[in-house]
Amino acid sequence: MANVIIPSSPDDRQKIKGALQEFSNSLTRIEAEQDLQKEILKGLEEDYDLPKKYMRKVARVFHKQNLNEFKAEAMEVEDIYESIVD
């Protein structure tokens, strides 16, 4: 093993195993939430013809409440693009 010292105490090993189980449970919840997000976007697209690509961005701006920051960043990207391409 690569210089990793595994605790020899059964209690410590059990705590480590518990932490790994908790981490795994967290990943499971994340995966479930990601599936829910995909389903929500799919529903918006099917019900209202709102493209998932854009609604994902709108949802993130809505969540972060950072529309002004989003606009400023888009303007910066546009300015950089135009200065390079034009």
C-alpha positions in Angstrom: 0.0 0.0 0.0 1.2 3.6 -0.7 2.2 4.7 2.7 -1.3 4.7 4.0 -1.7 3.6 7.6 -5.0 2.0 8.3 -6.0 2.2 11.9 -5.8 -1.2 13.7 -8.5 -0.4 16.2 -11.8 -2.2 15.3 -13.7 0.9 16.7 -11.8 3.2 14.4 -12.3 0.9 11.4 -16.0 0.8 12.2 -16.1 4.6 12.3 -14.3 4.8 9.0 -16.8 2.3 7.5 -19.7 4.4 8.9 -18.2 7.5 7.3 -17.9 5.7 4.0 -21.5 4.6 4.2 -22.7 8.1 5.0 -20.7 9.4 2.0 -22.3 6.7 -0.2 -25.7 7.7 1.0 -25.0 11.3 0.2 -24.0 10.3 -3.4 -27.2 8.3 -3.7 -29.2 11.4 -2.7 -27.3 13.6 -5.2 -28.0 11.1 -8.0 -31.7 11.1 -7.1 -31.8 14.9 -7.1 -30.1 15.0 -10.5 -32.7 12.6 -11.9 -35.4 14.8 -10.5 -33.8 17.9 -12.1 -33.7 16.0 -15.5 -37.4 15.1 -15.2 -38.4 18.6 -14.3 -36.5 20.0 -17.4 -38.0 17.3 -19.6 -41.5 18.2 -18.3 -40.9 21.9 -19.1 -39.8 21.0 -22.6 -42.7 18.6 -23.3 -45.4 20.8 -21.7 -44.3 24.2 -22.8 -41.7 23.7 -25.6 -39.1 25.4 -23.4 -35.6 24.0 -24.4 -33.9 22.1 -21.6 -30.6 23.8 -22.5 -32.0 27.2 -21.6 -34.2 26.2 -18.8 -31.3 24.6 -17.0 -29.5 28.0 -17.1 -32.6 29.9 -16.1 -33.1 27.5 -13.1 -29.5 28.1 -12.0 -29.9 31.8 -12.2 -33.2 31.5 -10.4 -31.6 29.5 -7.6 -28.6 31.7 -7.2 -30.6 34.9 -7.7 -27.7 36.3 -9.8 -29.3 37.6 -13.0 -27.2 40.8 -13.0 -24.0 38.8 -12.6 -25.1 36.4 -15.4 -25.9 39.4 -17.7 -22.5 41.0 -17.0 -20.7 37.8 -17.7 -22.6 37.3 -20.9 -21.6 40.8 -22.0 -18.0 40.2 -21.2 -18.0 37.0 -23.3 -19.6 38.9 -26.1 -17.0 41.7 -25.9 -14.1 39.2 -25.8 -15.6 37.3 -28.8 -16.1 40.4 -30.8 -12.6 41.7 -30.1 -11.1 38.4 -31.3 -13.4 37.5 -34.2 -14.2 40.9 -35.7 
